[in-house]
């Protein structure tokens, strides 16, 4: 028996086991022959192995009844039919020519007889119990060998099928240790990860798992009983990128004792699916974030999906289920009719429909929509579903109403204008024109609209007019704004003069889209201009005559006045004898009045010369420090009497200026005299001189703490013969020529004079003149402003009266 067990354990070929079994049994039980039959049908069998020679009846063709008995599982001993004994008798004895043992195997969950093991002797023989037991054991071992061979065949078939499946499968099949070391890797590894199976064998499979996913998988690896049916993670390809896989894994072992020893897994590449899912998720996110209504319905009109904007616009909760509801539930009756009768049929025929519908909210409010419906087809050309995109156009509708109202208002406004305004295409066709100026000219809009602008009735009076209009259109198309005066023919067979303009209008791309012609009747203005030119010519002549008169009169008046002043001076000096005190006092009054009158005459003369354009400037370098010191010296006596503090601040870089010294001193003295005159006792007058190289100008600032000037009066200060306080009992005397003369002197020097002042806060007069800065050395310290000595006062009497204006007034 041991030799048979050894062969079975070594998975020997089944034929070898059969041969060994029959040979061994024959030796053990000492019989003539041992035969092994395999049952084919209940009535027949075939010989598969034998040991020894046939001694008795041939066994190749037993009768059917004998086979039924012979193959019966209950048969213990049996021999073929013979006259010596009947079958029942044979079953009760161990004395027989042969004995059999059935070979029973498990198949399909049931027990069946595979065949018969028979020991045969040449004559009836007493079979010992040990011999029968040996025969029984060998029959059992043959059954075990048959079961093992069947199992091995199934394993071989399964392995062949598995290898065939693994070799042709696009999924990756793995077998690993509990620690993840690869024991088997299918060929799909090459196409999926870029590695051959040999490169992964013996390597930890976790090496290729994405670090973020590995942390989750390790928990399952450590607890196989909790491993999910399907898990998704990322594997690194040979070239470095990661692919998504869907894996089904199972630990092999005893779940009861949790004794596991291997892992089996199938990995499928789902990168495309993940990408599609991500793209779908991204698209869903976009659709959900849209402010438009987006939805899908089936061919019956039942909602399949709708974004949150739909629920929000309908006034529904975010979790409200809209699916399987008909779209007719959310539209007013007129919109439902439009959808069913026009929108969906058009989408079926043409693939898309676009129009305006409305949505009906939960509280019954109707919301206007601009809606598009799109039909989606299957590969077979059948409509699978409809999608829709709709936008709330409530604001647009309100704006459209406002726009219509605005357009009508503009139309009414333009039609009411007497000024002509039109719209012209870039090829010169007039497409719009306001009504009133046309009707005033006796022209109907239909007579000019749709015609070339240069061929309209207006330009029919000459051949030159249309050509000029065409030229203006060409210039306007070049981006110019054209404007000129031109005669226009009207229905009454008369011409009027219009101020014509042609303006290009651009679109958002910067291209000229329209031309806007406009015209204003300026016939009356032209007539007035002609009359005004005549009037101006007469006024200019009168002004010139006035200036000449003033110049002549000033000269004629100054000649006898100089004689009066000269004789009064001679009398005071005693040339014609001594005078009494009263006579001296009267002569002094005569001299002062004469000097004042002479100064007024000189101012009038200077002003008349400047306005007549006869004032000549003698430009030469003027020392700034000398000019300012001399001016201060002249006004110091008056300032001393009023206890007014004088201060001058000179820019050390301003040494000279190119100017007419006499006129500049005259202007500066007028400003300083005014400042002293209008500053109360105890006040202060400041002269600042500052150069401005960046603008090449030099400014003289005269600042006082006087009575100030109201802002509304500042613009009238520099007008001739104008005083702010013009009452007969005004406190400050003057003719109003001083500041007017300062302004003229500034202007003929190409300079300016301006004033800033506030009532009760003083004034600041700024005289600004052109200045060419050079490389000057800093000035020495300013001269002291001590009281002027008597010799200095006597020298002032030599200053020409033309420089002075002790009472210029404002």
Secondary structure as the mmCIF struct_conf table of DSSP 4:
data_model
#
loop_
_struct_conf.conf_type_id
_struct_conf.id
_struct_conf.beg_label_comp_id
_struct_conf.beg_label_asym_id
_struct_conf.beg_label_seq_id
_struct_conf.end_label_comp_id
_struct_conf.end_label_asym_id
_struct_conf.end_label_seq_id
HELX_RH_AL_P HELX_RH_AL_P1 UNK A 2 UNK A 9
TURN_TY1_P TURN_TY1_P1 UNK A 10 UNK A 11
HELX_RH_AL_P HELX_RH_AL_P2 UNK A 14 UNK A 29
TURN_TY1_P TURN_TY1_P2 UNK A 30 UNK A 30
BEND BEND1 UNK A 32 UNK A 32
STRN STRN1 UNK A 33 UNK A 41
TURN_TY1_P TURN_TY1_P3 UNK A 42 UNK A 43
STRN STRN2 UNK A 44 UNK A 52
BEND BEND2 UNK A 56 UNK A 57
BEND BEND3 UNK A 59 UNK A 61
HELX_RH_AL_P HELX_RH_AL_P3 UNK A 64 UNK A 70
TURN_TY1_P TURN_TY1_P4 UNK A 71 UNK A 71
TURN_TY1_P TURN_TY1_P5 UNK A 73 UNK A 74
BEND BEND4 UNK A 76 UNK A 76
STRN STRN3 UNK A 77 UNK A 77
STRN STRN4 UNK A 82 UNK A 82
TURN_TY1_P TURN_TY1_P6 UNK A 83 UNK A 84
STRN STRN5 UNK A 85 UNK A 85
HELX_RH_AL_P HELX_RH_AL_P4 UNK A 87 UNK A 91
TURN_TY1_P TURN_TY1_P7 UNK A 92 UNK A 92
BEND BEND5 UNK A 94 UNK A 94
STRN STRN6 UNK A 95 UNK A 107
TURN_TY1_P TURN_TY1_P8 UNK A 108 UNK A 109
STRN STRN7 UNK A 110 UNK A 126
HELX_RH_AL_P HELX_RH_AL_P5 UNK A 129 UNK A 168
BEND BEND6 UNK A 170 UNK A 171
STRN STRN8 UNK A 172 UNK A 177
TURN_TY1_P TURN_TY1_P9 UNK A 178 UNK A 179
STRN STRN9 UNK A 181 UNK A 181
STRN STRN10 UNK A 182 UNK A 185
TURN_TY1_P TURN_TY1_P10 UNK A 187 UNK A 187
HELX_RH_AL_P HELX_RH_AL_P6 UNK A 188 UNK A 193
BEND BEND7 UNK A 194 UNK A 194
HELX_RH_AL_P HELX_RH_AL_P7 UNK A 197 UNK A 200
TURN_TY1_P TURN_TY1_P11 UNK A 201 UNK A 202
BEND BEND8 UNK A 203 UNK A 203
STRN STRN11 UNK A 204 UNK A 204
HELX_RH_3T_P HELX_RH_3T_P1 UNK A 205 UNK A 208
STRN STRN12 UNK A 209 UNK A 209
HELX_RH_AL_P HELX_RH_AL_P8 UNK A 211 UNK A 222
HELX_RH_3T_P HELX_RH_3T_P2 UNK A 224 UNK A 226
BEND BEND9 UNK A 229 UNK A 229
STRN STRN13 UNK A 231 UNK A 236
TURN_TY1_P TURN_TY1_P12 UNK A 238 UNK A 239
BEND BEND10 UNK A 240 UNK A 240
STRN STRN14 UNK A 242 UNK A 254
TURN_TY1_P TURN_TY1_P13 UNK A 255 UNK A 258
STRN STRN15 UNK A 259 UNK A 269
HELX_RH_AL_P HELX_RH_AL_P9 UNK A 271 UNK A 289
BEND BEND11 UNK A 291 UNK A 292
STRN STRN16 UNK A 293 UNK A 298
TURN_TY1_P TURN_TY1_P14 UNK A 299 UNK A 300
BEND BEND12 UNK A 301 UNK A 301
STRN STRN17 UNK A 302 UNK A 302
STRN STRN18 UNK A 303 UNK A 306
HELX_RH_AL_P HELX_RH_AL_P10 UNK A 308 UNK A 314
TURN_TY1_P TURN_TY1_P15 UNK A 315 UNK A 315
TURN_TY1_P TURN_TY1_P16 UNK A 318 UNK A 319
TURN_TY1_P TURN_TY1_P17 UNK A 323 UNK A 324
STRN STRN19 UNK A 326 UNK A 326
HELX_RH_3T_P HELX_RH_3T_P3 UNK A 327 UNK A 330
BEND BEND13 UNK A 331 UNK A 331
HELX_RH_AL_P HELX_RH_AL_P11 UNK A 333 UNK A 338
HELX_RH_PI_P HELX_RH_PI_P1 UNK A 339 UNK A 343
HELX_RH_AL_P HELX_RH_AL_P12 UNK A 344 UNK A 350
BEND BEND14 UNK A 351 UNK A 351
STRN STRN20 UNK A 352 UNK A 360
TURN_TY1_P TURN_TY1_P18 UNK A 362 UNK A 363
BEND BEND15 UNK A 364 UNK A 364
STRN STRN21 UNK A 366 UNK A 377
TURN_TY1_P TURN_TY1_P19 UNK A 379 UNK A 380
BEND BEND16 UNK A 381 UNK A 381
STRN STRN22 UNK A 383 UNK A 392
HELX_RH_AL_P HELX_RH_AL_P13 UNK A 394 UNK A 416
BEND BEND17 UNK A 418 UNK A 419
STRN STRN23 UNK A 420 UNK A 424
TURN_TY1_P TURN_TY1_P20 UNK A 426 UNK A 427
BEND BEND18 UNK A 428 UNK A 428
STRN STRN24 UNK A 429 UNK A 429
STRN STRN25 UNK A 430 UNK A 433
HELX_RH_AL_P HELX_RH_AL_P14 UNK A 435 UNK A 440
TURN_TY1_P TURN_TY1_P21 UNK A 441 UNK A 442
HELX_RH_AL_P HELX_RH_AL_P15 UNK A 445 UNK A 448
TURN_TY1_P TURN_TY1_P22 UNK A 449 UNK A 450
BEND BEND19 UNK A 451 UNK A 451
STRN STRN26 UNK A 452 UNK A 452
HELX_RH_3T_P HELX_RH_3T_P4 UNK A 453 UNK A 455
BEND BEND20 UNK A 456 UNK A 456
HELX_RH_3T_P HELX_RH_3T_P5 UNK A 457 UNK A 459
TURN_TY1_P TURN_TY1_P23 UNK A 460 UNK A 461
HELX_RH_AL_P HELX_RH_AL_P16 UNK A 463 UNK A 477
TURN_TY1_P TURN_TY1_P24 UNK A 478 UNK A 479
STRN STRN27 UNK A 482 UNK A 489
TURN_TY1_P TURN_TY1_P25 UNK A 491 UNK A 492
BEND BEND21 UNK A 493 UNK A 493
STRN STRN28 UNK A 495 UNK A 506
TURN_TY1_P TURN_TY1_P26 UNK A 508 UNK A 509
BEND BEND22 UNK A 510 UNK A 510
STRN STRN29 UNK A 512 UNK A 521
HELX_RH_AL_P HELX_RH_AL_P17 UNK A 523 UNK A 572
TURN_TY1_P TURN_TY1_P27 UNK A 573 UNK A 576
HELX_RH_AL_P HELX_RH_AL_P18 UNK A 581 UNK A 611
TURN_TY1_P TURN_TY1_P28 UNK A 612 UNK A 613
HELX_LH_PP_P HELX_LH_PP_P1 UNK A 615 UNK A 617
STRN STRN30 UNK A 620 UNK A 623
HELX_RH_AL_P HELX_RH_AL_P19 UNK A 624 UNK A 641
TURN_TY1_P TURN_TY1_P29 UNK A 642 UNK A 643
STRN STRN31 UNK A 645 UNK A 650
TURN_TY1_P TURN_TY1_P30 UNK A 652 UNK A 653
STRN STRN32 UNK A 656 UNK A 659
HELX_RH_AL_P HELX_RH_AL_P20 UNK A 661 UNK A 677
TURN_TY1_P TURN_TY1_P31 UNK A 678 UNK A 678
BEND BEND23 UNK A 679 UNK A 679
TURN_TY1_P TURN_TY1_P32 UNK A 681 UNK A 682
STRN STRN33 UNK A 684 UNK A 692
TURN_TY1_P TURN_TY1_P33 UNK A 693 UNK A 696
STRN STRN34 UNK A 697 UNK A 704
BEND BEND24 UNK A 706 UNK A 707
HELX_RH_3T_P HELX_RH_3T_P6 UNK A 711 UNK A 716
TURN_TY1_P TURN_TY1_P34 UNK A 717 UNK A 718
BEND BEND25 UNK A 719 UNK A 719
TURN_TY1_P TURN_TY1_P35 UNK A 720 UNK A 721
BEND BEND26 UNK A 724 UNK A 724
BEND BEND27 UNK A 727 UNK A 727
TURN_TY1_P TURN_TY1_P36 UNK A 728 UNK A 729
BEND BEND28 UNK A 731 UNK A 732
BEND BEND29 UNK A 736 UNK A 736
HELX_RH_AL_P HELX_RH_AL_P21 UNK A 738 UNK A 748
TURN_TY1_P TURN_TY1_P37 UNK A 749 UNK A 750
STRN STRN35 UNK A 752 UNK A 758
TURN_TY1_P TURN_TY1_P38 UNK A 759 UNK A 761
STRN STRN36 UNK A 762 UNK A 770
HELX_LH_PP_P HELX_LH_PP_P2 UNK A 776 UNK A 784
HELX_LH_PP_P HELX_LH_PP_P3 UNK A 786 UNK A 789
HELX_RH_AL_P HELX_RH_AL_P22 UNK A 790 UNK A 796
TURN_TY1_P TURN_TY1_P39 UNK A 797 UNK A 798
BEND BEND30 UNK A 799 UNK A 799
HELX_RH_3T_P HELX_RH_3T_P7 UNK A 801 UNK A 803
TURN_TY1_P TURN_TY1_P40 UNK A 806 UNK A 807
#
